[in-house]
Amino acid sequence: MFYIRDATANQTSEEAQLTRLAEHCLVKADPEFPHRIRRGNILVGNRGVGWGHGHDHAALALKAAGIAAVLCETTGTNFRRNCINHGLPILEIPGVFSKVNTGDTLEINLNAGVVDNLSNGLRWKFEPYPEPILRILDAGGIYEHLKNEIGKENVSDREQRR
């Protein structure tokens, strides 16, 4: 986990830092954004979502605010990787921004490579993530995935020594 500042030196918990990130998520674009978001919402963006600095605080802020996935026209490679590393699916889908309205109900099937807009009946297909990426997303991010994998190895090592 990356921190804005060293949590130990600041005596600030990881949870408190994530709460602060969520409180300031996208406020320059929409000052009310953190107050309008509900856990499980999907963020739909236009071109260039997440372009700029490669810091992963943007992905952390979105996830901490409750965003379940990001759909966009285009994104930057670093932002895409940061989202995946933190367990936040991000999909580039041409035309999505102009075809989704605030409040539409969206359903994403990462395994099948399908996004359905249940409000207007539109469907987009995308190339599904490869299995290793799906496992990272299922675990909630790369850190949890690695903890799970290391834990499996430790358990099997112990079982073999018995």
Disulfide bonds with the S-S distance in Angstrom:
none
